[in-house]
């Protein structure tokens, strides 16, 4: 391995370590779940991503070729980390009434939480479009 290759791999390991440290501190120190969520997601995508790229480059510079497994792991990581963060944030909004009330209006009948049920008359009208529902 050349000196330049070693410097690149070392720099990526240090960058990954820095982001993982900052993400861990953010997870431990930030006050609420929505702010805590930001630290680990950035640490995962940037920290572990830099570590995986360093590993890929190390093997490539050592003459072992490019590892398809590490490329697939990196791709999977970059695709799933934002989706899981979105799902955790959405679950928090659904479960926290104060958070729902503090969010701005969406301009739709449904708010930020998408699991609101329609009013009983709306449900009946949707299930039987040709009939009208009357309260009992």
N, CA, C and O atoms as a GROMACS GRO file, in nm:
protein
  544
    1UNK      N    1   0.086  -0.116   0.000
    1UNK     CA    2   0.000   0.000   0.000
    1UNK      C    3   0.091   0.123   0.000
    1UNK      O    4   0.194   0.125   0.066
    2UNK      N    5   0.051   0.224  -0.074
    2UNK     CA    6   0.130   0.347  -0.084
    2UNK      C    7   0.104   0.437   0.036
    2UNK      O    8   0.008   0.418   0.111
    3UNK      N    9   0.190   0.533   0.052
    3UNK     CA   10   0.175   0.628   0.163
    3UNK      C   11   0.048   0.710   0.146
    3UNK      O   12  -0.021   0.738   0.243
    4UNK      N   13   0.018   0.749   0.023
    4UNK     CA   14  -0.104   0.828  -0.002
    4UNK      C   15  -0.228   0.745   0.032
    4UNK      O   16  -0.323   0.797   0.090
    5UNK      N   17  -0.228   0.618  -0.003
    5UNK     CA   18  -0.340   0.530   0.031
    5UNK      C   19  -0.358   0.517   0.181
    5UNK      O   20  -0.470   0.520   0.232
    6UNK      N   21  -0.244   0.503   0.252
    6UNK     CA   22  -0.252   0.494   0.398
    6UNK      C   23  -0.305   0.624   0.459
    6UNK      O   24  -0.382   0.620   0.555
    7UNK      N   25  -0.265   0.738   0.404
    7UNK     CA   26  -0.314   0.866   0.455
    7UNK      C   27  -0.464   0.882   0.430
    7UNK      O   28  -0.537   0.932   0.517
    8UNK      N   29  -0.510   0.840   0.314
    8UNK     CA   30  -0.654   0.850   0.283
    8UNK      C   31  -0.735   0.761   0.376
    8UNK      O   32  -0.836   0.804   0.432
    9UNK      N   33  -0.690   0.636   0.393
    9UNK     CA   34  -0.761   0.543   0.480
    9UNK      C   35  -0.759   0.593   0.624
    9UNK      O   36  -0.861   0.587   0.694
   10UNK      N   37  -0.644   0.644   0.670
   10UNK     CA   38  -0.634   0.696   0.807
   10UNK      C   39  -0.725   0.817   0.827
   10UNK      O   40  -0.791   0.828   0.930
   11UNK      N   41  -0.730   0.907   0.728
   11UNK     CA   42  -0.816   1.024   0.737
   11UNK      C   43  -0.964   0.983   0.744
   11UNK      O   44  -1.040   1.039   0.822
   12UNK      N   45  -1.002   0.885   0.663
   12UNK     CA   46  -1.142   0.838   0.667
   12UNK      C   47  -1.176   0.773   0.801
   12UNK      O   48  -1.287   0.789   0.851
   13UNK      N   49  -1.082   0.700   0.858
   13UNK     CA   50  -1.106   0.638   0.989
   13UNK      C   51  -1.121   0.746   1.096
   13UNK      O   52  -1.208   0.737   1.182
   14UNK      N   53  -1.036   0.848   1.090
   14UNK     CA   54  -1.047   0.957   1.188
   14UNK      C   55  -1.177   1.036   1.171
   14UNK      O   56  -1.240   1.072   1.270
   15UNK      N   57  -1.216   1.061   1.048
   15UNK     CA   58  -1.342   1.132   1.022
   15UNK      C   59  -1.459   1.049   1.075
   15UNK      O   60  -1.548   1.101   1.142
   16UNK      N   61  -1.459   0.919   1.043
   16UNK     CA   62  -1.565   0.831   1.092
   16UNK      C   63  -1.571   0.826   1.244
   16UNK      O   64  -1.679   0.828   1.303
   17UNK      N   65  -1.454   0.819   1.307
   17UNK     CA   66  -1.449   0.817   1.452
   17UNK      C   67  -1.504   0.945   1.512
   17UNK      O   68  -1.576   0.942   1.611
   18UNK      N   69  -1.469   1.058   1.451
   18UNK     CA   70  -1.519   1.187   1.499
   18UNK      C   71  -1.671   1.194   1.493
   18UNK      O   72  -1.736   1.232   1.590
   19UNK      N   73  -1.727   1.156   1.379
   19UNK     CA   74  -1.873   1.161   1.366
   19UNK      C   75  -1.942   1.063   1.460
   19UNK      O   76  -2.049   1.094   1.514
   20UNK      N   77  -1.884   0.946   1.480
   20UNK     CA   78  -1.944   0.852   1.574
   20UNK      C   79  -1.940   0.904   1.717
   20UNK      O   80  -2.034   0.886   1.793
   21UNK      N   81  -1.830   0.970   1.754
   21UNK     CA   82  -1.820   1.030   1.888
   21UNK      C   83  -1.923   1.141   1.906
   21UNK      O   84  -1.992   1.146   2.008
   22UNK      N   85  -1.933   1.229   1.808
   22UNK     CA   86  -2.029   1.340   1.818
   22UNK      C   87  -2.173   1.286   1.822
   22UNK      O   88  -2.255   1.336   1.898
   23UNK      N   89  -2.203   1.185   1.741
   23UNK     CA   90  -2.336   1.125   1.744
   23UNK      C   91  -2.369   1.059   1.876
   23UNK      O   92  -2.482   1.068   1.923
   24UNK      N   93  -2.271   0.994   1.936
   24UNK     CA   94  -2.293   0.930   2.066
   24UNK      C   95  -2.316   1.034   2.176
   24UNK      O   96  -2.402   1.016   2.262
   25UNK      N   97  -2.239   1.141   2.172
   25UNK     CA   98  -2.259   1.249   2.269
   25UNK      C   99  -2.396   1.312   2.249
   25UNK      O  100  -2.466   1.342   2.346
   26UNK      N  101  -2.435   1.333   2.123
   26UNK     CA  102  -2.567   1.390   2.095
   26UNK      C  103  -2.679   1.301   2.145
   26UNK      O  104  -2.779   1.350   2.198
   27UNK      N  105  -2.664   1.171   2.130
   27UNK     CA  106  -2.766   1.078   2.178
   27UNK      C  107  -2.778   1.084   2.330
   27UNK      O  108  -2.887   1.074   2.384
   28UNK      N  109  -2.666   1.101   2.396
   28UNK     CA  110  -2.667   1.102   2.543
   28UNK      C  111  -2.709   1.236   2.602
   28UNK      O  112  -2.771   1.239   2.708
   29UNK      N  113  -2.678   1.346   2.536
   29UNK     CA  114  -2.692   1.478   2.598
   29UNK      C  115  -2.811   1.562   2.550
   29UNK      O  116  -2.856   1.649   2.624
   30UNK      N  117  -2.861   1.539   2.431
   30UNK     CA  118  -2.970   1.624   2.382
   30UNK      C  119  -3.098   1.599   2.459
   30UNK      O  120  -3.122   1.487   2.503
   31UNK      N  121  -3.184   1.702   2.476
   31UNK     CA  122  -3.294   1.694   2.573
   31UNK      C  123  -3.415   1.610   2.534
   31UNK      O  124  -3.473   1.546   2.621
   32UNK      N  125  -3.456   1.609   2.408
   32UNK     CA  126  -3.578   1.535   2.375
   32UNK      C  127  -3.553   1.442   2.256
   32UNK      O  128  -3.447   1.447   2.193
   33UNK      N  129  -3.653   1.358   2.227
   33UNK     CA  130  -3.633   1.253   2.128
   33UNK      C  131  -3.610   1.308   1.987
   33UNK      O  132  -3.532   1.252   1.910
   34UNK      N  133  -3.676   1.416   1.953
   34UNK     CA  134  -3.660   1.469   1.818
   34UNK      C  135  -3.520   1.525   1.797
   34UNK      O  136  -3.466   1.514   1.687
   35UNK      N  137  -3.461   1.583   1.898
   35UNK     CA  138  -3.323   1.631   1.886
   35UNK      C  139  -3.224   1.517   1.903
   35UNK      O  140  -3.119   1.516   1.839
   36UNK      N  141  -3.256   1.422   1.988
   36UNK     CA  142  -3.169   1.305   2.006
   36UNK      C  143  -3.159   1.222   1.880
   36UNK      O  144  -3.056   1.160   1.853
   37UNK      N  145  -3.264   1.220   1.804
   37UNK     CA  146  -3.269   1.141   1.681
   37UNK      C  147  -3.168   1.191   1.579
   37UNK      O  148  -3.116   1.112   1.500
   38UNK      N  149  -3.140   1.319   1.580
   38UNK     CA  150  -3.050   1.378   1.481
   38UNK      C  151  -2.907   1.325   1.496
   38UNK      O  152  -2.842   1.296   1.396
   39UNK      N  153  -2.859   1.313   1.618
   39UNK     CA  154  -2.721   1.270   1.642
   39UNK      C  155  -2.689   1.131   1.587
   39UNK      O  156  -2.596   1.118   1.508
   40UNK      N  157  -2.763   1.028   1.627
   40UNK     CA  158  -2.730   0.894   1.578
   40UNK      C  159  -2.750   0.876   1.428
   40UNK      O  160  -2.676   0.799   1.366
   41UNK      N  161  -2.847   0.943   1.368
   41UNK     CA  162  -2.865   0.925   1.224
   41UNK      C  163  -2.749   0.984   1.146
   41UNK      O  164  -2.704   0.926   1.048
   42UNK      N  165  -2.701   1.099   1.189
   42UNK     CA  166  -2.584   1.157   1.122
   42UNK      C  167  -2.460   1.073   1.150
   42UNK      O  168  -2.376   1.055   1.062
   43UNK      N  169  -2.449   1.023   1.272
   43UNK     CA  170  -2.333   0.939   1.306
   43UNK      C  171  -2.334   0.812   1.222
   43UNK      O  172  -2.228   0.765   1.179
   44UNK      N  173  -2.452   0.757   1.201
   44UNK     CA  174  -2.459   0.633   1.123
   44UNK      C  175  -2.420   0.658   0.978
   44UNK      O  176  -2.336   0.587   0.923
   45UNK      N  177  -2.480   0.757   0.918
   45UNK     CA  178  -2.454   0.778   0.776
   45UNK      C  179  -2.313   0.829   0.750
   45UNK      O  180  -2.247   0.782   0.657
   46UNK      N  181  -2.266   0.923   0.829
   46UNK     CA  182  -2.133   0.980   0.804
   46UNK      C  183  -2.022   0.900   0.871
   46UNK      O  184  -1.918   0.875   0.809
   47UNK      N  185  -2.041   0.859   0.996
   47UNK     CA  186  -1.937   0.788   1.069
   47UNK      C  187  -1.913   0.648   1.017
   47UNK      O  188  -1.802   0.614   0.976
   48UNK      N  189  -2.016   0.566   1.019
   48UNK     CA  190  -2.002   0.430   0.971
   48UNK      C  191  -1.976   0.429   0.821
   48UNK      O  192  -1.904   0.343   0.770
   49UNK      N  193  -2.035   0.523   0.749
   49UNK     CA  194  -2.009   0.534   0.605
   49UNK      C  195  -1.863   0.559   0.576
   49UNK      O  196  -1.805   0.497   0.487
   50UNK      N  197  -1.802   0.650   0.651
   50UNK     CA  198  -1.658   0.678   0.633
   50UNK      C  199  -1.575   0.556   0.670
   50UNK      O  200  -1.476   0.527   0.603
   51UNK      N  201  -1.613   0.485   0.774
   51UNK     CA  202  -1.540   0.364   0.812
   51UNK      C  203  -1.550   0.256   0.703
   51UNK      O  204  -1.451   0.190   0.672
   52UNK      N  205  -1.668   0.240   0.646
   52UNK     CA  206  -1.684   0.141   0.540
   52UNK      C  207  -1.607   0.179   0.415
   52UNK      O  208  -1.547   0.093   0.350
   53UNK      N  209  -1.608   0.307   0.379
   53UNK     CA  210  -1.530   0.353   0.262
   53UNK      C  211  -1.381   0.332   0.289
   53UNK      O  212  -1.307   0.294   0.199
   54UNK      N  213  -1.336   0.358   0.412
   54UNK     CA  214  -1.196   0.334   0.447
   54UNK      C  215  -1.162   0.186   0.432
   54UNK      O  216  -1.054   0.152   0.383
   55UNK      N  217  -1.253   0.099   0.475
   55UNK     CA  218  -1.230  -0.044   0.462
   55UNK      C  219  -1.224  -0.086   0.315
   55UNK      O  220  -1.139  -0.166   0.275
   56UNK      N  221  -1.315  -0.033   0.235
   56UNK     CA  222  -1.316  -0.063   0.091
   56UNK      C  223  -1.184  -0.019   0.027
   56UNK      O  224  -1.124  -0.094  -0.049
   57UNK      N  225  -1.140   0.102   0.059
   57UNK     CA  226  -1.016   0.154   0.001
   57UNK      C  227  -0.894   0.076   0.050
   57UNK      O  228  -0.801   0.052  -0.026
   58UNK      N  229  -0.894   0.037   0.178
   58UNK     CA  230  -0.782  -0.040   0.232
   58UNK      C  231  -0.765  -0.171   0.156
   58UNK      O  232  -0.654  -0.207   0.116
   59UNK      N  233  -0.875  -0.242   0.137
   59UNK     CA  234  -0.868  -0.370   0.065
   59UNK      C  235  -0.828  -0.346  -0.080
   59UNK      O  236  -0.750  -0.423  -0.136
   60UNK      N  237  -0.880  -0.241  -0.142
   60UNK     CA  238  -0.846  -0.212  -0.281
   60UNK      C  239  -0.699  -0.173  -0.295
   60UNK      O  240  -0.632  -0.218  -0.388
   61UNK      N  241  -0.649  -0.090  -0.204
   61UNK     CA  242  -0.508  -0.049  -0.210
   61UNK      C  243  -0.414  -0.165  -0.177
   61UNK      O  244  -0.300  -0.166  -0.223
   62UNK      N  245  -0.459  -0.261  -0.098
   62UNK     CA  246  -0.376  -0.375  -0.061
   62UNK      C  247  -0.369  -0.479  -0.171
   62UNK      O  248  -0.294  -0.577  -0.160
   63UNK      N  249  -0.445  -0.460  -0.275
   63UNK     CA  250  -0.441  -0.554  -0.388
   63UNK      C  251  -0.548  -0.661  -0.381
   63UNK      O  252  -0.545  -0.756  -0.459
   64UNK      N  253  -0.642  -0.648  -0.291
   64UNK     CA  254  -0.746  -0.749  -0.275
   64UNK      C  255  -0.868  -0.726  -0.364
   64UNK      O  256  -0.960  -0.807  -0.364
   65UNK      N  257  -0.871  -0.617  -0.438
   65UNK     CA  258  -0.986  -0.585  -0.520
   65UNK      C  259  -1.094  -0.513  -0.440
   65UNK      O  260  -1.077  -0.487  -0.321
   66UNK      N  261  -1.203  -0.483  -0.507
   66UNK     CA  262  -1.313  -0.413  -0.442
   66UNK      C  263  -1.413  -0.516  -0.391
   66UNK      O  264  -1.453  -0.607  -0.463
   67UNK      N  265  -1.453  -0.500  -0.266
   67UNK     CA  266  -1.545  -0.594  -0.203
   67UNK      C  267  -1.689  -0.552  -0.230
   67UNK      O  268  -1.733  -0.444  -0.191
   68UNK      N  269  -1.762  -0.639  -0.298
   68UNK     CA  270  -1.902  -0.612  -0.327
   68UNK      C  271  -1.985  -0.610  -0.199
   68UNK      O  272  -2.081  -0.533  -0.189
   69UNK      N  273  -1.950  -0.692  -0.101
   69UNK     CA  274  -2.024  -0.697   0.024
   69UNK      C  275  -2.020  -0.563   0.095
   69UNK      O  276  -2.122  -0.516   0.145
   70UNK      N  277  -1.903  -0.500   0.102
   70UNK     CA  278  -1.891  -0.372   0.170
   70UNK      C  279  -1.966  -0.261   0.096
   70UNK      O  280  -2.022  -0.172   0.158
   71UNK      N  281  -1.965  -0.268  -0.035
   71UNK     CA  282  -2.040  -0.169  -0.114
   71UNK      C  283  -2.190  -0.185  -0.089
   71UNK      O  284  -2.261  -0.086  -0.074
   72UNK      N  285  -2.238  -0.308  -0.084
   72UNK     CA  286  -2.380  -0.332  -0.057
   72UNK      C  287  -2.418  -0.290   0.085
   72UNK      O  288  -2.526  -0.236   0.107
   73UNK      N  289  -2.329  -0.315   0.182
   73UNK     CA  290  -2.356  -0.272   0.319
   73UNK      C  291  -2.365  -0.120   0.325
   73UNK      O  292  -2.454  -0.066   0.391
   74UNK      N  293  -2.273  -0.051   0.258
   74UNK     CA  294  -2.275   0.096   0.256
   74UNK      C  295  -2.403   0.147   0.192
   74UNK      O  296  -2.467   0.238   0.244
   75UNK      N  297  -2.442   0.090   0.079
   75UNK     CA  298  -2.565   0.130   0.012
   75UNK      C  299  -2.687   0.106   0.101
   75UNK      O  300  -2.774   0.192   0.113
   76UNK      N  301  -2.692  -0.010   0.164
   76UNK     CA  302  -2.803  -0.043   0.254
   76UNK      C  303  -2.808   0.056   0.370
   76UNK      O  304  -2.917   0.099   0.410
   77UNK      N  305  -2.694   0.091   0.424
   77UNK     CA  306  -2.687   0.185   0.536
   77UNK      C  307  -2.739   0.323   0.495
   77UNK      O  308  -2.818   0.384   0.567
   78UNK      N  309  -2.696   0.371   0.380
   78UNK     CA  310  -2.738   0.503   0.334
   78UNK      C  311  -2.886   0.507   0.298
   78UNK      O  312  -2.948   0.614   0.301
   79UNK      N  313  -2.943   0.394   0.263
   79UNK     CA  314  -3.086   0.391   0.231
   79UNK      C  315  -3.173   0.373   0.355
   79UNK      O  316  -3.283   0.430   0.361
   80UNK      N  317  -3.129   0.296   0.453
   80UNK     CA  318  -3.215   0.264   0.566
   80UNK      C  319  -3.207   0.363   0.682
   80UNK      O  320  -3.305   0.380   0.753
   81UNK      N  321  -3.093   0.428   0.703
   81UNK     CA  322  -3.081   0.520   0.816
   81UNK      C  323  -3.180   0.636   0.807
   81UNK      O  324  -3.246   0.665   0.907
   82UNK      N  325  -3.195   0.704   0.694
   82UNK     CA  326  -3.294   0.812   0.688
   82UNK      C  327  -3.438   0.762   0.702
   82UNK      O  328  -3.522   0.829   0.762
   83UNK      N  329  -3.466   0.645   0.647
   83UNK     CA  330  -3.602   0.591   0.656
   83UNK      C  331  -3.636   0.556   0.800
   83UNK      O  332  -3.746   0.586   0.846
   84UNK      N  333  -3.543   0.494   0.871
   84UNK     CA  334  -3.571   0.460   1.011
   84UNK      C  335  -3.584   0.586   1.096
   84UNK      O  336  -3.667   0.590   1.187
   85UNK      N  337  -3.505   0.688   1.069
   85UNK     CA  338  -3.518   0.814   1.143
   85UNK      C  339  -3.654   0.878   1.116
   85UNK      O  340  -3.717   0.931   1.208
   86UNK      N  341  -3.699   0.873   0.992
   86UNK     CA  342  -3.831   0.927   0.958
   86UNK      C  343  -3.941   0.851   1.031
   86UNK      O  344  -4.035   0.912   1.083
   87UNK      N  345  -3.930   0.720   1.036
   87UNK     CA  346  -4.034   0.641   1.102
   87UNK      C  347  -4.036   0.666   1.253
   87UNK      O  348  -4.144   0.672   1.312
   88UNK      N  349  -3.920   0.681   1.315
   88UNK     CA  350  -3.916   0.711   1.458
   88UNK      C  351  -3.975   0.849   1.485
   88UNK      O  352  -4.051   0.866   1.581
   89UNK      N  353  -3.942   0.947   1.401
   89UNK     CA  354  -3.997   1.082   1.418
   89UNK      C  355  -4.149   1.081   1.399
   89UNK      O  356  -4.221   1.146   1.474
   90UNK      N  357  -4.196   1.008   1.300
   90UNK     CA  358  -4.340   1.001   1.275
   90UNK      C  359  -4.412   0.933   1.391
   90UNK      O  360  -4.521   0.976   1.430
   91UNK      N  361  -4.353   0.828   1.446
   91UNK     CA  362  -4.414   0.761   1.562
   91UNK      C  363  -4.418   0.855   1.682
   91UNK      O  364  -4.515   0.854   1.758
   92UNK      N  365  -4.315   0.935   1.699
   92UNK     CA  366  -4.315   1.031   1.810
   92UNK      C  367  -4.427   1.134   1.791
   92UNK      O  368  -4.496   1.168   1.886
   93UNK      N  369  -4.444   1.182   1.670
   93UNK     CA  370  -4.552   1.279   1.643
   93UNK      C  371  -4.687   1.216   1.670
   93UNK      O  372  -4.776   1.281   1.727
   94UNK      N  373  -4.706   1.091   1.628
   94UNK     CA  374  -4.833   1.023   1.649
   94UNK      C  375  -4.865   1.003   1.797
   94UNK      O  376  -4.981   1.010   1.836
   95UNK      N  377  -4.764   0.978   1.878
   95UNK     CA  378  -4.787   0.947   2.019
   95UNK      C  379  -4.785   1.068   2.110
   95UNK      O  380  -4.832   1.059   2.224
   96UNK      N  381  -4.733   1.183   2.065
   96UNK     CA  382  -4.717   1.299   2.152
   96UNK      C  383  -4.815   1.409   2.113
   96UNK      O  384  -4.796   1.477   2.012
   97UNK      N  385  -4.919   1.426   2.192
   97UNK     CA  386  -5.018   1.531   2.165
   97UNK      C  387  -4.957   1.671   2.173
   97UNK      O  388  -4.989   1.754   2.088
   98UNK      N  389  -4.870   1.703   2.271
   98UNK     CA  390  -4.809   1.836   2.273
   98UNK      C  391  -4.725   1.865   2.148
   98UNK      O  392  -4.722   1.978   2.100
   99UNK      N  393  -4.658   1.763   2.097
   99UNK     CA  394  -4.581   1.782   1.974
   99UNK      C  395  -4.673   1.810   1.857
   99UNK      O  396  -4.643   1.895   1.774
  100UNK      N  397  -4.784   1.738   1.848
  100UNK     CA  398  -4.880   1.761   1.739
  100UNK      C  399  -4.935   1.903   1.743
  100UNK      O  400  -4.952   1.967   1.640
  101UNK      N  401  -4.963   1.951   1.864
  101UNK     CA  402  -5.020   2.085   1.877
  101UNK      C  403  -4.918   2.195   1.848
  101UNK      O  404  -4.957   2.305   1.808
  102UNK      N  405  -4.790   2.166   1.867
  102UNK     CA  406  -4.688   2.269   1.844
  102UNK      C  407  -4.646   2.279   1.697
  102UNK      O  408  -4.578   2.375   1.660
  103UNK      N  409  -4.685   2.183   1.614
  103UNK     CA  410  -4.647   2.186   1.473
  103UNK      C  411  -4.736   2.282   1.395
  103UNK      O  412  -4.851   2.302   1.432
  104UNK      N  413  -4.684   2.343   1.288
  104UNK     CA  414  -4.768   2.434   1.207
  104UNK      C  415  -4.875   2.355   1.131
  104UNK      O  416  -4.865   2.234   1.114
  105UNK      N  417  -4.976   2.427   1.087
  105UNK     CA  418  -5.086   2.364   1.013
  105UNK      C  419  -5.034   2.310   0.879
  105UNK      O  420  -4.944   2.367   0.819
  106UNK      N  421  -5.094   2.199   0.835
  106UNK     CA  422  -5.051   2.137   0.710
  106UNK      C  423  -5.130   2.187   0.590
  106UNK      O  424  -5.088   2.166   0.476
  107UNK      N  425  -5.242   2.252   0.613
  107UNK     CA  426  -5.326   2.295   0.504
  107UNK      C  427  -5.421   2.187   0.456
  107UNK      O  428  -5.493   2.207   0.357
  108UNK      N  429  -5.424   2.074   0.524
  108UNK     CA  430  -5.514   1.964   0.491
  108UNK      C  431  -5.603   1.935   0.610
  108UNK      O  432  -5.580   1.986   0.720
  109UNK      N  433  -5.704   1.855   0.588
  109UNK     CA  434  -5.791   1.818   0.699
  109UNK      C  435  -5.718   1.732   0.801
  109UNK      O  436  -5.739   1.745   0.921
  110UNK      N  437  -5.632   1.642   0.752
  110UNK     CA  438  -5.550   1.560   0.841
  110UNK      C  439  -5.426   1.639   0.880
  110UNK      O  440  -5.373   1.715   0.799
  111UNK      N  441  -5.382   1.621   1.001
  111UNK     CA  442  -5.263   1.692   1.046
  111UNK      C  443  -5.135   1.617   1.010
  111UNK      O  444  -5.132   1.539   0.916
  112UNK      N  445  -5.032   1.643   1.088
  112UNK     CA  446  -4.903   1.578   1.064
  112UNK      C  447  -4.912   1.429   1.090
  112UNK      O  448  -4.846   1.350   1.022
  113UNK      N  449  -4.990   1.390   1.187
  113UNK     CA  450  -5.008   1.248   1.216
  113UNK      C  451  -5.111   1.193   1.121
  113UNK      O  452  -5.225   1.239   1.119
  114UNK      N  453  -5.075   1.095   1.042
  114UNK     CA  454  -5.161   1.047   0.934
  114UNK      C  455  -5.254   0.935   0.975
  114UNK      O  456  -5.327   0.882   0.890
  115UNK      N  457  -5.254   0.896   1.101
  115UNK     CA  458  -5.341   0.786   1.142
  115UNK      C  459  -5.469   0.835   1.209
  115UNK      O  460  -5.536   0.758   1.279
  116UNK      N  461  -5.504   0.961   1.187
  116UNK     CA  462  -5.630   1.010   1.242
  116UNK      C  463  -5.746   0.944   1.170
  116UNK      O  464  -5.743   0.927   1.048
  117UNK      N  465  -5.847   0.907   1.245
  117UNK     CA  466  -5.965   0.848   1.183
  117UNK      C  467  -6.059   0.959   1.139
  117UNK      O  468  -6.067   1.066   1.201
  118UNK      N  469  -6.129   0.932   1.033
  118UNK     CA  470  -6.228   1.028   0.985
  118UNK      C  471  -6.349   1.022   1.078
  118UNK      O  472  -6.367   0.926   1.153
  119UNK      N  473  -6.430   1.125   1.074
  119UNK     CA  474  -6.552   1.128   1.154
  119UNK      C  475  -6.642   1.013   1.112
  119UNK      O  476  -6.635   0.969   0.997
  120UNK      N  477  -6.728   0.962   1.202
  120UNK     CA  478  -6.813   0.847   1.168
  120UNK      C  479  -6.898   0.870   1.043
  120UNK      O  480  -6.917   0.777   0.965
  121UNK      N  481  -6.948   0.991   1.022
  121UNK     CA  482  -7.030   1.015   0.903
  121UNK      C  483  -6.944   1.007   0.778
  121UNK      O  484  -6.993   0.961   0.674
  122UNK      N  485  -6.819   1.049   0.784
  122UNK     CA  486  -6.730   1.039   0.669
  122UNK      C  487  -6.696   0.894   0.638
  122UNK      O  488  -6.686   0.858   0.521
  123UNK      N  489  -6.679   0.811   0.740
  123UNK     CA  490  -6.648   0.670   0.719
  123UNK      C  491  -6.766   0.599   0.653
  123UNK      O  492  -6.747   0.518   0.562
  124UNK      N  493  -6.886   0.628   0.698
  124UNK     CA  494  -7.004   0.565   0.640
  124UNK      C  495  -7.023   0.607   0.495
  124UNK      O  496  -7.059   0.525   0.411
  125UNK      N  497  -6.999   0.733   0.466
  125UNK     CA  498  -7.015   0.782   0.329
  125UNK      C  499  -6.911   0.718   0.237
  125UNK      O  500  -6.941   0.692   0.120
  126UNK      N  501  -6.791   0.693   0.287
  126UNK     CA  502  -6.688   0.630   0.204
  126UNK      C  503  -6.718   0.482   0.180
  126UNK      O  504  -6.691   0.430   0.072
  127UNK      N  505  -6.774   0.414   0.281
  127UNK     CA  506  -6.801   0.272   0.264
  127UNK      C  507  -6.924   0.248   0.176
  127UNK      O  508  -6.930   0.146   0.106
  128UNK      N  509  -7.022   0.338   0.179
  128UNK     CA  510  -7.143   0.328   0.096
  128UNK      C  511  -7.161   0.460   0.022
  128UNK      O  512  -7.234   0.547   0.069
  129UNK      N  513  -7.095   0.477  -0.094
  129UNK     CA  514  -7.099   0.607  -0.161
  129UNK      C  515  -7.238   0.649  -0.206
  129UNK      O  516  -7.263   0.769  -0.219
  130UNK      N  517  -7.329   0.557  -0.231
  130UNK     CA  518  -7.461   0.593  -0.280
  130UNK      C  519  -7.559   0.630  -0.171
  130UNK      O  520  -7.668   0.679  -0.201
  131UNK      N  521  -7.524   0.610  -0.046
  131UNK     CA  522  -7.617   0.637   0.064
  131UNK      C  523  -7.564   0.751   0.149
  131UNK      O  524  -7.445   0.784   0.145
  132UNK      N  525  -7.652   0.809   0.223
  132UNK     CA  526  -7.611   0.911   0.321
  132UNK      C  527  -7.630   0.853   0.459
  132UNK      O  528  -7.721   0.774   0.483
  133UNK      N  529  -7.545   0.893   0.549
  133UNK     CA  530  -7.557   0.840   0.686
  133UNK      C  531  -7.628   0.941   0.772
  133UNK      O  532  -7.608   1.062   0.759
  134UNK      N  533  -7.712   0.891   0.858
  134UNK     CA  534  -7.783   0.978   0.952
  134UNK      C  535  -7.750   0.931   1.093
  134UNK      O  536  -7.743   0.811   1.118
  135UNK      N  537  -7.731   1.026   1.185
  135UNK     CA  538  -7.702   0.984   1.322
  135UNK      C  539  -7.821   0.915   1.386
  135UNK      O  540  -7.936   0.948   1.356
  136UNK      N  541  -7.794   0.820   1.472
  136UNK     CA  542  -7.902   0.747   1.539
  136UNK      C  543  -7.935   0.809   1.668
  136UNK      O  544  -8.024   0.761   1.739
   0.00000   0.00000   0.00000
